[in-house]
């Protein structure tokens, strides 16, 4: 009864447009007044302790680093390098989009930021080359979702904080799944482009031109190497790596490429401040919610419910995937991870599911939410950039959405692609 009232109150306020963090805070406070299951003191303490964690500082720092590197000219050079590699062949510009999103995702860690950075450059370029504009927008929207799985991924940082899982291990575990996703999208892009007659420019780049483009983009390509190498070399923690990324972006943007100005830096801070504040406003009540739900025995109830349906782990994982796909449609990724990750880990870990495997599986599930309405942040960004209605973008993007779902099944049932890699390297 207490759980139903808490969720019901939160859902009611969510429907009328109240921010999700405040919705759950109101629900917990209501339960504290109505039932003797928790206290306002406990809620306040857990909200504070939920934010009082050093790894969480990596979230605003990686967001800031991505914005700095975009303004500093790194994304443009990544696109130029990808274009030299595969831009002239059939569907080549589509391949450029996917590769550029993969590279930029390793800088920004954010899907909407990746869509904005790469889409702003590539959608006009693809349109001039004869690609359908709705198709171009759909491809950018889907490919931008690579930004949440390729390290350094902001959702993986949030998952690590919410479940006390090593962020460094999560970053390492995300590398191969990101490459698998990119590979599936590249194959689909080639097939669709050949069918639609998107032949590309027909211009082939010489090895020298490719090497020159890669050399020009070397500072952008070096950033993920510095971050992951520093973490696994024991030079700095993931949180410190985020700060290193900011300093690196400032130095490259201001003194190497000389495209980053002080005015641009101030604008970046202003734009990111409210976004970071919104994340914190969600994280604090969600941290308290996890404690309250644990007191109410919700993880045990969910486990009992699943096992009463079936004890087949494959079917359980399929049900969890369906649940997370639905959650990704109605909740933003940060909120969904903060709310559900501790509960699902408490349910699935006794069944033998590794926390790292669950983190990657959960992130890929919610990644699909970036391109499935009604939330669909990537679609909103792509639609806002192009003026194309979201339904037309989705109509062109569905083959790539199916590709992400295929990748999700592979990652779910082949844990060696994520947690197995971490275990092997350790």
N, C-alpha and C positions, 0 to 999 in steps of 0.2 A: 504493500500500500504506500509506504513512504517513498519508495523509488518511483512509482507511477505518478505520485503527486509532484515530486521534484521535476521529473521529465515533462509532465504535462504543463506545469507552470512555465518552464523554460521554453518549451515549444510554442506556447501561446504568445509569449513576448517576442519570440523569434519571428513569428508570423506577422506581427504588427510592426516589425522593422527595428526592434531594439538590437544593438550589437550583441553578438553571441556570448561574449564574456560576461556582460551584465545580465543576460538572460539566466545563465547558470548561477550567478551570484544571487539573484533574486530567488531562484528555486531553492538553493541551499539555505538561505536565510529563512524562507517560509517553512521549510522542514524543521529547522532548528526551533522555531517558535511553536510549531504544531505538535512535534513529537520529541520524545526524550532520547534521541539517537545521536545528536551532536550538539555543539555549542557554538555561539558566535565567536568565542575566543579561539576554538580549534580552527574554525574557518579562516579567521584573520591570520593566525600563526602559519597555517599551511599555504595561504596565499603569499605571505611574505617569504617563507622558506622556498616556495616554488620559483621565485625570482632570484633568490640569494644563491645563485650557482654560477661559478665562473665560466663553464662551457657555454652557457646561454649567451654570453657576451659575443660569441662568434657570430651569432645571427645578424645583429645590426652591422657588425664589422664586414662580413662578407657581402651584405647588401650594398654597403657603402663602397667597398672595393670594386664591385661590378659596375656601379654607376660611374665611378672615377675612370675606370678603364674604357668604358664605352665613350665617355666624353673625350678621353685622351687619344682616340684614334685607333685603338687596338682592334675593335670589331671590324672596321673598314679594311684593315690589313689582313685579317683572318679571311674575310670574304674574297679578297683579291687572290690570296694564296689558294683557296679552295677552287676558285674560278679557273686558275691556271692548270690545276690538276685535272679537272673533269668538266669544265664548262662548255667545251666545244662539241661534245658527243650528243647522241640522242638522249634527251632527258638530262643533259649535262647540267643545266642550271638548277634543276631539281636536286641533283646530287650535290651541287654547290650549297644549296640551302641546308641540306641535311648535315653535311660536313661542317659548315660554318656554325650551325646551331650546336653541334657536338663540341666544337672548339670553344665557342663563346660560353656554352654552359659550364665548361671547365674554368671559366673566369668569373661568371656572375653568380652561378648557383641558383638562379631564379628563372622559372619558365616564362612569365610575362615579360621580364626584362630581355630575355633572349629573343622573344617574338618581336618586341619593339626595335631592338638593335639590328637584327638581321632582316626583318621585314621591311624596315624603312629603306634599306639599301636594295634588297633583292626583288621585292614585288614590282617596283617600276621597271627594273632591269628585265625581269621575266616578261612583263607585258609588252615591252618594246620588241622582244625577241619572238613574239607570237604566241606565248603561253596564255591560256585562258586565265583571266584575272581572278576569278573566284577559285579556280584550282590553285593558283599561286598563293592566295591568302590561306586556303585550307592547308596546303603543304607546310607553309611557315608556321601556322598555328599548331599543327601536330608535331612538327620537328622541334619547335621551341620547347616542347615538354621534356626533351632530353636534358634540359637545364636542371631538372629536379633529381635526376638519378646520377649523372656524371659528377664526380667530385670536383670541387667542394660543393656539396649539395646542402642548401639551407634546410629542406625538410629532414634530411638525415641528421643534421645537427640537432634539430628539435626532437627527433625521435631518440637520439642518444641522450639528451637531457631528460626526456620524459621517462625513460626506462633504465637509466644508469648504464647504458651500453657504450663501449668505447667508440668515440666518434672517428678516431683514426682507422679502426677496423671497418667501420661502416663505409668510410670513404674508399678503402681498398676493395671492399666487397662490391661497390657500385661500378667498378671499372668495366668488368666483363659484361654484366647485364646492359650497360650503356652501349657497349660496342655491338652486342647482339641486337639491341633495338635499332641502332643506326643501320646495321646490315640488313635487317628486315625491311626497313623503310627505303633503303637504297634499291633493293630488289623490286619492291612494289612501284617505286618511282620510275624505274626503267621500263617495267611492263606497261604501266599506264601511259607513259610518254610515247612509247612505240605505237600503242593502240590509237592515241589521239593525234599522233603526227607532230609531237613537239621535238623537232629534230636538232635543236640547238643552233649554234652559230656555224658549225662545221669547221671552225678554226682549231687547229691542233697546236698546242704549245710545245716548244722545244724543251728538252731537258734543262737547258741553260735558263730559259724563261721561268720554268717551274722552280728551279733552285734560287733564282733571284727573288721570286715572290715569297718563297719560304724564308729567305734570309731577311727580307724586309719585315716579315711577321715574326721574326725570331723572338722578340721580347714578349710578344703576346703568347706564343707557344711555350715559352720558358716558364711562365708563371705557374701552371699546374705542376710542373716538374719541381719547382722550388717548394711549393706547398707540401706535396706528398713526400718528396725526398726529405724535407726538413722534419716532417712528422715522424716518418719511419726511420730516419737517421738519428732520432733522439735529440735533434737540435732545438726544436720547440714543440709546444703542445698545439692541438688544433685551434684553441683560442688565440694563442700567440701567432699562429700561422695566419689567422684572419687579419691581425694587425700588420703583420709583415706584408700581406697582400695590399693593404691600403697604402703603406709607405712605398711599396714597389710601383703601384699604379701612379702615385703622385710623381715619383722620380721619372718614370718613363714618359708619362703624359706631359710633364712640364719641361723636362730638360733634354729628353732624347727626341721624342716626336714634336715637342714644342707646340702642341695643340690644346693644352689644358691651361686655362687662365684662372686667376684668383676669383673673378666674378663667377665663372662656371663652377668652381669649387663651392662657393657660398650657396649658389642655387641648388647644387646637389645635396648639401646638408639640409637646406630648407625642405626640399621635396621628400627626403628620406626620414626626417624627424617624425612627422605625423604617422608614417607607415610603421615605423619601429614602435612608436607609442601604442598603436593599435594591436601589434603583436603581443606586447607586454600586457595590455589590458585583457587579452584573450588568455594568455598563458597563466596568469596568476589565479583567476577563478577556476580554470581547468585543473590546475595542480591541486587546489582544494577539493574539487569535485572528485578527483581520483581517490583521495583519502576518505571522503564521505561515502562513496560507492563501495569502497572496500569494507567500511564499517557496516554497511547494509548487506554485505555478502553477495554483491552483484556478480563478481567473477565466478564464485561457486555456483550460482544459479545458472549462469550462461553455460558453464561447463556441464552441469547436470542436464540442461536442456539439449545440448548438442549430443551428449552421449546417450540420451533417451531416444534420439532419432536414429543414430548410427554410431558404431565405434570404429567405422572405417575411416582412417586418417585422410584418405584421398577425398572422400565425400565431405568430410569436415572442412578441409582446406578449400574445396569448391564453394561450400556455403559461406565461408569467411570471405572468399573473393567476391561473391555476389553481394554480400553485405557491404564490403568496402567500396565496390563500384557504385552502389546506390548512395553511400555516404558521400563519396566524392562528387556526386551530382548536386547535392544540396548543402554541403559544407565546404568551406575553403580548406585547403590542405593542412595548414597549420593547426586549425581548430580540430580537425578530424584526428590528426596524430596525437595532439595533446590529450584529447578526451579518450580515444579508443586504444591507443598503444599500450598503456599500462594494463588495461583490462584484458585485452587480447593476449598479451604476453603471459599474464597470470593464468589464463585459460589454456594456452597452447604449449607453454614450456613444459608442464608435467607430461604432455603427450609426446615430448621428444623434439619439439620444434626449437631450433636454435634462435636466440634473440636477433642475431645478425641476419639470418635468413628471413625472419619475420619482418625486420626493418626494411629490407630491400623489396620483399613481396608487397608490403603495405604501401611503400612509396610508389611502386609501379602502378598499383591499383588506383591510388589517388591521383597519379599522373594523368590517367585517363579522364579524371574529373575536370582537368583544365580545358578539355575539348568536348565535354558532354553537358548540355544545358540542364538546369537553369544557371548554375554558377559559372562555369566555363570561362575563366579569366582570359585564357589565350584567345578564345573566340571574340570576346569583347575587345581585346586589344587589336586583333586583326580587323575586326569590323570597324572599329573607330578609326583605324589608319586608312582604310580603303573606302569606307562608306557603303560597303557591300553588306546586305542583311545577313544575319547569322545563319538563317536556314539555308541560304544559297552556299555559304562557305561549308557547312556541314555536308550538304549534298555532294560536294566535290571531294570532301576529306574522308568519306566513309571507308575507302579501301585502306587508308593509312590507320584509321581507328581499329579496323579489323587486325591489321598488322601488330598494333600495340597489344591487342587482346591475345594474339598468338604468342607474342613474346612473354606476356604475363603467365600463360600456362607453362611455357618452357622454364621460366624462372621459378615458378611455384613448385614444380615437380622435379627439377634438377637443382637441388640445393648446392651442389658442388660448384655451380657458377658464381655463387656468392660466398656463403660461409665456408664452403670447401676450399676456396682459394685462400682465405685468411688462415685457415687451419694448416694448409700446405706450406705457406710461407713462414709460418711460425714454427 
